[in-house]
Structures are given as structure tokens and as C-alpha cells.
Amino acid sequence: MTIHAFTDGASRGNPGESGIGILWKDEKGRVLSTTKRYIGEATNNVAEYTALIECLKMSRQFKCKRLVVHSDSELMVRQVTGKYKVKDADLKNLFDEVQQLIHESPFEFEIVHIKRNQNKEADELANIAINLGQAAAAS
């Protein structure tokens, strides 16, 4: 079975209040699960990598043979696929964690770049997480 995961990291400011959103779908496009989490202050690229790391960790529960991650972060996708080098020290640590998780994963892994308008659901989850995090901080 192939699982399609849509990941997004959102940041209001760069750095700024940030959240992640992940949506898992089966081969027929049915939503299997969603997650959202407030991650505090981060850059948009750190948020994108954090979403991918969380996705890789949580995808094990589906016991799939293949995981295809869809992301609108061109930088992250090109770094993970080896088309771009990772120059930023903070991103290098996150990149290394992603590589380790991929290496240890029980499934075949693929990551693809999609346009932002194809990732609306994951973006919505990430922004809800920011809203919830800000509301919790204010109370």
C-alpha cells in the first residue's frame, strides 16, 4: 500500500510564530489522519523540516510499503533529493535527522515538490496550529 502525505510548515514572520500540518491519504485519496502542532518561534524552513520529520516518524503507524511526501517547499525537496546542498547549520542538523529517519524507515520513500495551491489542507492545519499556540500563550 502507498500512503501519500502532504506536509507544510508555516511561519508568521521569518523567524516567527510557527506550526506544522500533515495530512495522510490512501491510494484513493481518502484522508487517513491529520496532525497539527505549534512549534513556537522558527523560520519557515525549520518549520518545513520539522513537519517532514514528524511525518516520517508518524508514518510508521500505517505499515505502508511506500510513502510519497508532497511538499510545497522547493528548497527542502531539492535538499532532501540531493539537488541542493544544505549550507545553513540549523537546517543541516534537521536534514541529517531526515536522512537518518529515511534510512531507518520500513517503507520506500519518495518526496515530490507540489505547488502551494495543491497543499492547501496541510497549510490550513499548520496555520490552525499557530492560532492555537498563540491563543494558549495569551491565556
N, CA, C and O of each residue as an XYZ file, in Angstrom:
556
protein
N       0.839     -1.184      0.000
C       0.000      0.000      0.000
C       0.888      1.253      0.000
O       1.904      1.312      0.693
N       0.487      2.233     -0.779
C       1.172      3.513     -0.841
C       0.379      4.543     -0.054
O      -0.839      4.649     -0.201
N       1.076      5.297      0.778
C       0.472      6.413      1.516
C       1.029      7.706      0.941
O       2.225      7.822      0.673
N       0.146      8.667      0.759
C       0.547      9.998      0.310
C       0.405     10.946      1.492
O      -0.680     11.096      2.054
N       1.509     11.583      1.862
C       1.490     12.546      2.969
C       1.741     13.937      2.414
O       2.633     14.141      1.590
N       0.952     14.877      2.870
C       1.105     16.275      2.487
C       1.584     17.013      3.725
O       0.907     17.014      4.754
N       2.765     17.650      3.629
C       3.345     18.322      4.794
C       3.495     19.810      4.520
O       3.706     20.236      3.385
N       3.380     20.591      5.592
C       3.626     22.019      5.470
C       4.089     22.576      6.800
O       3.655     22.142      7.867
N       4.968     23.534      6.709
C       5.397     24.304      7.862
C       5.085     25.757      7.587
O       5.412     26.274      6.519
N       4.459     26.416      8.533
C       4.082     27.821      8.357
C       4.765     28.658      9.418
O       4.943     28.222     10.556
N       5.143     29.864      9.033
C       5.797     30.787      9.956
C       5.259     32.184      9.705
O       5.243     32.656      8.568
N       4.823     32.837     10.755
C       4.338     34.218     10.638
C       5.466     35.139     11.056
O       5.634     35.468     12.230
N       6.226     35.540     10.065
C       7.483     36.242     10.289
C       8.570     35.222     10.001
O       8.296     34.023      9.946
N       9.780     35.677      9.820
C      10.824     34.710      9.480
C      12.136     35.094     10.162
O      12.965     35.759      9.540
N      12.352     34.700     11.418
C      11.542     33.748     12.180
C      10.299     34.389     12.784
O      10.176     35.611     12.869
N       9.386     33.522     13.200
C       8.157     33.971     13.824
C       7.392     32.788     14.381
O       7.878     31.657     14.375
N       6.196     33.062     14.859
C       5.331     32.006     15.395
C       5.113     30.970     14.296
O       4.782     31.321     13.164
N       5.299     29.692     14.632
C       5.286     28.660     13.594
C       4.474     27.437     13.991
O       4.263     27.155     15.171
N       4.028     26.723     12.968
C       3.287     25.488     13.179
C       3.515     24.547     12.016
O       4.009     24.934     10.958
N       3.136     23.287     12.245
C       3.245     22.289     11.188
C       1.885     21.634     10.965
O       1.055     21.560     11.871
N       1.681     21.164      9.743
C       0.472     20.438      9.400
C       0.823     19.260      8.506
O       1.641     19.382      7.595
N       0.201     18.121      8.771
C       0.441     16.916      7.980
C      -0.900     16.232      7.723
O      -1.745     16.125      8.613
N      -1.069     15.781      6.511
C      -2.284     15.098      6.090
C      -1.868     13.812      5.375
O      -1.079     13.850      4.431
N      -2.400     12.678      5.824
C      -2.094     11.389      5.193
C      -3.310     10.921      4.418
O      -4.431     10.973      4.923
N      -3.091     10.462      3.181
C      -4.169      9.942      2.342
C      -3.781      8.567      1.802
O      -2.605      8.265      1.598
N      -4.802      7.750      1.581
C      -4.539      6.442      0.974
C      -4.464      6.600     -0.549
O      -4.544      7.710     -1.075
N      -4.310      5.481     -1.236
C      -4.149      5.490     -2.690
C      -5.365      6.042     -3.426
O      -5.253      6.492     -4.566
N      -6.523      6.007     -2.776
C      -7.751      6.509     -3.399
C      -8.057      7.957     -3.013
O      -9.099      8.497     -3.386
N      -7.139      8.586     -2.258
C      -7.322      9.979     -1.883
C      -8.132     10.196     -0.621
O      -8.460     11.333     -0.284
N      -8.460      9.116      0.086
C      -9.210      9.243      1.338
C      -8.267      9.655      2.459
O      -7.160      9.130      2.581
N      -8.718     10.595      3.271
C      -7.904     11.064      4.396
C      -7.867      9.988      5.476
O      -8.905      9.538      5.960
N      -6.660      9.588      5.840
C      -6.460      8.580      6.880
C      -6.248      9.228      8.240
O      -6.718      8.721      9.259
N      -5.534     10.357      8.248
C      -5.203     11.012      9.503
C      -4.674     12.412      9.215
O      -4.202     12.705      8.117
N      -4.764     13.264     10.225
C      -4.164     14.597     10.141
C      -3.485     14.905     11.465
O      -3.831     14.344     12.504
N      -2.528     15.793     11.408
C      -1.919     16.284     12.642
C      -1.516     17.732     12.445
O      -1.203     18.175     11.339
N      -1.535     18.443     13.538
C      -1.091     19.842     13.544
C      -0.418     20.083     14.884
O      -0.820     19.532     15.908
N       0.643     20.940     14.857
C       1.349     21.206     16.111
C       2.002     22.576     16.048
O       2.624     22.945     15.052
N       1.849     23.303     17.114
C       2.522     24.594     17.281
C       3.959     24.306     17.687
O       4.194     23.504     18.591
N       4.932     24.949     17.030
C       6.335     24.676     17.357
C       7.071     25.895     17.902
O       8.292     25.861     18.056
N       6.342     26.973     18.196
C       6.985     28.163     18.753
C       7.625     29.009     17.667
O       7.162     29.031     16.526
N       8.687     29.701     18.028
C       9.341     30.589     17.068
C      10.343     29.800     16.231
O      11.198     29.089     16.759
N      10.217     29.943     14.916
C      11.107     29.243     13.990
C      11.059     29.945     12.634
O      10.182     30.772     12.383
N      12.002     29.609     11.773
C      11.951     30.094     10.391
C      11.016     29.189      9.598
O      10.665     28.095     10.039
N      10.625     29.658      8.436
C       9.748     28.830      7.596
C      10.452     27.533      7.189
O       9.806     26.488      7.114
N      11.757     27.577      6.927
C      12.469     26.367      6.515
C      12.592     25.363      7.667
O      12.483     24.156      7.452
N      12.818     25.857      8.875
C      12.850     24.965     10.044
C      11.472     24.325     10.229
O      11.376     23.136     10.535
N      10.418     25.102     10.046
C       9.053     24.563     10.171
C       8.799     23.482      9.114
O       8.201     22.451      9.420
N       9.245     23.706      7.886
C       9.065     22.713      6.821
C       9.783     21.407      7.177
O       9.209     20.326      7.040
N      11.026     21.504      7.628
C      11.779     20.310      8.012
C      11.151     19.619      9.223
O      11.116     18.390      9.285
N      10.660     20.393     10.174
C      10.020     19.817     11.360
C       8.785     19.024     10.953
O       8.528     17.951     11.499
N       8.025     19.542     10.003
C       6.843     18.822      9.505
C       7.253     17.507      8.845
O       6.597     16.484      9.043
N       8.321     17.527      8.071
C       8.776     16.299      7.407
C       9.255     15.269      8.432
O       8.952     14.083      8.309
N       9.992     15.716      9.430
C      10.475     14.807     10.482
C       9.299     14.157     11.209
O       9.285     12.944     11.417
N       8.327     14.958     11.588
C       7.141     14.434     12.269
C       6.400     13.446     11.365
O       5.928     12.407     11.828
N       6.303     13.775     10.084
C       5.644     12.901      9.119
C       6.349     11.544      9.043
O       5.700     10.499      9.082
N       7.665     11.566      8.935
C       8.419     10.313      8.841
C       8.249      9.457     10.091
O       8.116      8.236     10.000
N       8.254     10.092     11.242
C       8.085      9.354     12.498
C       6.685      8.744     12.598
O       6.533      7.580     12.969
N       5.670      9.536     12.264
C       4.290      9.091     12.441
C       3.824      8.136     11.341
O       2.866      7.390     11.544
N       4.478      8.147     10.195
C       4.047      7.309      9.071
C       4.237      5.827      9.335
O       3.620      5.000      8.664
N       5.072      5.476     10.292
C       5.294      4.060     10.616
C       4.008      3.376     11.062
O       3.848      2.170     10.870
N       3.083      4.141     11.657
C       1.841      3.554     12.162
C       0.969      2.984     11.037
O       0.115      2.136     11.298
N       1.165      3.428      9.807
C       0.317      2.978      8.705
C       0.795      1.667      8.093
O       0.075      1.047      7.311
N       1.994      1.248      8.442
C       2.557     -0.008      7.936
C       2.457     -0.089      6.406
O       2.098     -1.121      5.840
N       2.783      1.022      5.766
C       2.725      1.077      4.309
C       4.040      0.553      3.712
O       5.066      0.480      4.387
N       3.973      0.195      2.437
C       5.181     -0.241      1.737
C       5.894      0.942      1.110
O       7.101      0.903      0.875
N       5.131      1.998      0.841
C       5.693      3.160      0.146
C       5.061      4.433      0.706
O       3.848      4.509      0.900
N       5.908      5.430      0.960
C       5.436      6.736      1.424
C       5.879      7.778      0.407
O       7.065      7.902      0.101
N       4.910      8.522     -0.109
C       5.204      9.631     -1.009
C       4.830     10.912     -0.272
O       3.662     11.141      0.044
N       5.831     11.744     -0.003
C       5.595     13.012      0.687
C       5.482     14.113     -0.359
O       6.308     14.217     -1.266
N       4.447     14.929     -0.215
C       4.199     16.066     -1.102
C       4.429     17.336     -0.282
O       3.827     17.521      0.775
N       5.308     18.209     -0.782
C       5.631     19.441     -0.058
C       5.728     20.599     -1.043
O       6.171     20.429     -2.179
N       5.306     21.783     -0.591
C       5.445     22.969     -1.440
C       6.746     23.723     -1.160
O       6.957     24.816     -1.686
N       7.621     23.140     -0.331
C       8.921     23.750     -0.050
C       9.945     23.250     -1.068
O      10.524     22.175     -0.914
N      10.149     24.045     -2.098
C      11.096     23.658     -3.142
C      12.501     23.471     -2.578
O      13.208     22.538     -2.958
N      12.905     24.361     -1.669
C      14.234     24.259     -1.067
C      14.404     22.914     -0.359
O      15.375     22.200     -0.608
N      13.469     22.569      0.514
C      13.592     21.333      1.274
C      13.580     20.117      0.355
O      14.404     19.216      0.518
N      12.670     20.076     -0.597
C      12.584     18.932     -1.505
C      13.896     18.775     -2.277
O      14.405     17.664     -2.423
N      14.437     19.881     -2.766
C      15.688     19.795     -3.538
C      16.878     19.426     -2.652
O      17.816     18.777     -3.114
N      16.846     19.833     -1.388
C      17.911     19.421     -0.475
C      17.805     17.934     -0.158
O      18.808     17.220     -0.189
N      16.612     17.468      0.144
C      16.413     16.062      0.505
C      16.744     15.142     -0.675
O      17.257     14.041     -0.474
N      16.455     15.582     -1.895
C      16.741     14.759     -3.075
C      18.177     14.922     -3.577
O      18.576     14.266     -4.539
N      18.948     15.791     -2.933
C      20.351     15.953     -3.288
C      20.634     16.942     -4.403
O      21.774     17.051     -4.855
N      19.615     17.665     -4.856
C      19.819     18.641     -5.929
C      20.456     19.931     -5.411
O      21.169     20.618     -6.143
N      20.190     20.253     -4.135
C      20.804     21.417     -3.485
C      21.602     20.924     -2.292
O      21.248     19.933     -1.654
N      22.690     21.635     -2.002
C      23.449     21.359     -0.782
C      22.807     22.117      0.367
O      22.169     23.149      0.158
N      22.975     21.606      1.575
C      22.456     22.271      2.771
C      23.603     23.087      3.361
O      24.603     22.532      3.817
N      23.449     24.396      3.348
C      24.521     25.275      3.813
C      24.277     25.801      5.226
O      25.224     26.032      5.978
N      23.019     25.988      5.584
C      22.655     26.529      6.899
C      22.864     25.456      7.976
O      22.410     24.321      7.828
N      23.556     25.828      9.060
C      23.892     24.865     10.122
C      22.652     24.275     10.792
O      22.604     23.072     11.047
N      21.645     25.110     11.081
C      20.422     24.604     11.725
C      19.697     23.622     10.807
O      19.221     22.578     11.255
N      19.617     23.962      9.528
C      18.957     23.067      8.581
C      19.763     21.793      8.377
O      19.187     20.731      8.141
N      21.081     21.881      8.464
C      21.928     20.700      8.288
C      21.608     19.652      9.355
O      21.543     18.461      9.052
N      21.409     20.088     10.597
C      21.042     19.157     11.670
C      19.702     18.489     11.377
O      19.552     17.283     11.568
N      18.729     19.274     10.914
C      17.408     18.729     10.582
C      17.486     17.812      9.361
O      16.847     16.761      9.322
N      18.275     18.220      8.367
C      18.494     17.405      7.174
C      19.088     16.051      7.559
O      18.655     15.010      7.064
N      20.085     16.074      8.447
C      20.707     14.821      8.894
C      19.700     13.912      9.592
O      19.718     12.695      9.412
N      18.816     14.520     10.394
C      17.784     13.729     11.068
C      16.828     13.102     10.049
O      16.440     11.942     10.186
N      16.454     13.869      9.035
C      15.585     13.351      7.972
C      16.261     12.170      7.281
O      15.637     11.132      7.066
N      17.533     12.329      6.935
C      18.260     11.249      6.249
C      18.315      9.987      7.108
O      18.177      8.876      6.597
N      18.515     10.162      8.396
C      18.559      9.012      9.310
C      17.196      8.321      9.371
O      17.113      7.093      9.320
N      16.138      9.110      9.479
C      14.787      8.541      9.533
C      14.444      7.807      8.236
O      13.817      6.748      8.271
N      14.846      8.357      7.103
C      14.599      7.692      5.819
C      15.362      6.368      5.778
O      14.820      5.340      5.371
N      16.603      6.407      6.198
C      17.449      5.210      6.192
C      16.857      4.104      7.075
O      16.928      2.925      6.727
N      16.276      4.485      8.210
C      15.726      3.517      9.166
C      14.282      3.124      8.867
O      13.746      2.217      9.504
N      13.654      3.785      7.917
C      12.226      3.569      7.696
C      11.953      2.200      7.085
O      12.759      1.683      6.311
N      10.806      1.617      7.440
C      10.429      0.308      6.900
C       9.755      0.396      5.530
O       9.326     -0.623      4.989
N       9.659      1.591      4.969
C       8.969      1.781      3.698
C       9.887      2.455      2.677
O      10.887      3.083      3.025
N       9.513      2.304      1.418
C      10.177      3.028      0.337
C       9.751      4.490      0.453
O       8.589      4.771      0.746
N      10.665      5.414      0.230
C      10.395      6.841      0.427
C      10.598      7.623     -0.861
O      11.550      7.402     -1.609
N       9.677      8.541     -1.093
C       9.798      9.481     -2.209
C       9.282     10.831     -1.730
O       8.323     10.898     -0.962
N       9.923     11.909     -2.185
C       9.436     13.244     -1.861
C       9.308     14.021     -3.162
O      10.198     13.980     -4.011
N       8.193     14.729     -3.311
C       7.933     15.487     -4.530
C       7.510     16.913     -4.193
O       6.843     17.165     -3.189
N       7.916     17.834     -5.060
C       7.521     19.229     -4.899
C       6.181     19.451     -5.592
O       5.972     19.026     -6.728
N       5.280     20.127     -4.881
C       3.981     20.494     -5.457
C       3.785     21.998     -5.303
O       4.459     22.648     -4.505
N       2.867     22.527     -6.067
C       2.557     23.956     -5.963
C       1.796     24.217     -4.672
O       1.121     23.335     -4.142
N       1.917     25.430     -4.182
C       1.286     25.812     -2.924
C      -0.220     25.557     -2.935
O      -0.778     25.116     -1.931
N      -0.881     25.829     -4.063
C      -2.343     25.640     -4.119
C      -2.742     24.167     -4.088
O      -3.920     23.854     -3.915
N      -1.774     23.252     -4.254
C      -2.055     21.818     -4.145
C      -1.836     21.315     -2.716
O      -2.017     20.133     -2.425
N      -1.445     22.232     -1.834
C      -1.107     21.854     -0.456
C      -1.937     22.637      0.563
O      -1.507     22.842      1.698
N      -3.115     23.066      0.152
C      -3.947     23.938      0.997
C      -4.338     23.296      2.324
O      -4.372     23.967      3.355
N      -4.634     21.994      2.299
C      -5.103     21.336      3.525
C      -4.004     21.292      4.589
O      -4.266     21.561      5.762
N      -2.787     20.957      4.191
C      -1.683     20.914      5.153
C      -1.349     22.321      5.649
O      -1.035     22.514      6.823
N      -1.419     23.301      4.748
C      -1.167     24.695      5.125
C      -2.206     25.168      6.143
O      -1.873     25.856      7.107
N      -3.450     24.797      5.920
C      -4.531     25.156      6.842
C      -4.275     24.569      8.238
O      -4.465     25.249      9.246
N      -3.843     23.307      8.287
C      -3.533     22.661      9.569
C      -2.400     23.392     10.289
O      -2.473     23.619     11.497
N      -1.356     23.759      9.549
C      -0.217     24.467     10.150
C      -0.651     25.818     10.714
O      -0.207     26.218     11.790
N      -1.512     26.516      9.989
C      -1.980     27.823     10.464
C      -2.935     27.703     11.647
O      -2.933     28.563     12.527
N      -3.746     26.657     11.682
C      -4.595     26.406     12.853
C      -3.713     26.171     14.070
O      -4.011     26.658     15.160
N      -2.617     25.420     13.884
C      -1.689     25.158     14.989
C      -1.094     26.441     15.539
O      -0.960     26.597     16.753
N      -0.733     27.370     14.645
C      -0.206     28.664     15.097
C      -1.262     29.415     15.889
O      -0.974     29.962     16.953
N      -2.491     29.444     15.370
C      -3.581     30.137     16.067
C      -3.795     29.557     17.464
O      -3.958     30.300     18.431
N      -3.793     28.228     17.564
C      -3.994     27.575     18.865
C      -2.839     27.870     19.803
O      -3.043     28.097     20.995
N      -1.632     27.866     19.268
C      -0.452     28.170     20.087
C      -0.471     29.589     20.608
O      -0.136     29.833     21.767
N      -0.860     30.526     19.763
C      -0.944     31.930     20.176
C      -2.057     32.119     21.202
O      -1.902     32.879     22.158
N      -3.176     31.428     21.004
C      -4.301     31.540     21.955
C      -3.902     30.975     23.320
O      -4.248     31.543     24.355
N      -3.178     29.863     23.318
C      -2.727     29.259     24.571
C      -1.753     30.185     25.296
O      -1.797     30.302     26.521
N      -0.884     30.834     24.547
C       0.098     31.748     25.142
C      -0.576     32.985     25.739
O      -0.106     33.553     26.725
N      -1.686     33.385     25.120
C      -2.370     34.593     25.570
C      -3.224     34.346     26.808
O      -3.568     35.292     27.517
N      -3.572     33.085     27.080
C      -4.462     32.821     28.217
C      -3.709     32.473     29.476
O      -4.324     32.225     30.514
